[in-house]
Amino acid sequence: MAHTLTDPGALIAALPAIFGFTPVRSLIFAGMAASDQPGMLKVDWALRVGLDELGPATTDPLPQSRVRFCESTGSRVLVLVVVDDRLAIGDGPRFTDRHKQFRRTAAAVEAQFAVHRITVRAAFDCQAITVGAPWWSLLGPQRHGTMPDPTDSAIAMERVLYGQPLHRSRDELVALVAPDPEIHDQMAQLLPSARRAYQTAAVGRADDHHRETIEWISGCFQTADRGGEIPLHDLAMVTAALCDDLVFNTMLAVAATRNARAAESLWALLARALPAPFRAVPASLLAFSTYLRGYGVLTAISLDIALDAVPNDPFALEIARALDSAVHPSELLACAHHGAEIAATFGVHIEVTDPMHANDQ
């Protein structure tokens, strides 16, 4: 995130745009980095933990896996935000038991990170992330204020510019890629003939076939991105093509182009439509593409779908390890370059761009 946020309310209000949905009942960590503005910090990354995942405030409340993740990012300064609709406002939550509990939790998390030489610069809590909602400090001197409109944040405007909608909840985001059993049987019946037809069409004309396939799938991207209907037969043919390693690797290159978001629309559609084990392929492609563009929440959701379909899928496991270790998206760009090199062998030129700005053009 390239935005410097000078006010606690502005930081909290930016969280829905950072995650792509509005967090509820969450403990959020914002990793901070040096800003171009002297003496200021900017949001570098953010991580959400459900409040039900926390341990007692009298011990180490944060799961060690989360501590290791924060440490692996390299950030030395964090800001914490607690969102809980059960906070009572009345005379101010600083006087309520729940607010006092969160103060103890914030202090315990601060001590937990201090062992790893990570500083918790500030911590706040609020009932909800919405315009005018109050926030209160949890560490240091008591402070409070109100939030600006989350939809007016610079990060929210950037998401809109890139065509990334803001969702009301994480469940709404999950629903975008959740498997749809109602059409799984239909797809299962279509897939065998689609795979035979794909293989037959490639006989004696492999390069031409691969080139035509990539061009045809690119057309499906655009249809899916516009919300157009793609016949199940065509979805089966795309699936058959993705079982071809050359096509699959080419799609990795597409993840670092201006067509990345359009391709993601097709991968999400296939993740919903396909039965196991076939949905692991589009779900993995969606995870890879969203990882390159910095949308970790959708990456994690997509990985869950892929690994549920094929628990030992090597590619999905590799992305999962990268996510758990906070590997920077740019370090996965070699896969996209490799895919572009493969595409060039059968006459398709793919220009790989900065993965964090694949939609700038």
Summary of the structure (lengths in Angstrom):
residues: 361
radius of gyration: 22.5
end to end distance: 18.5
largest distance: 78.1
contacts: 1195
relative contact order: 0.10
helix: 55%
strand: 12%
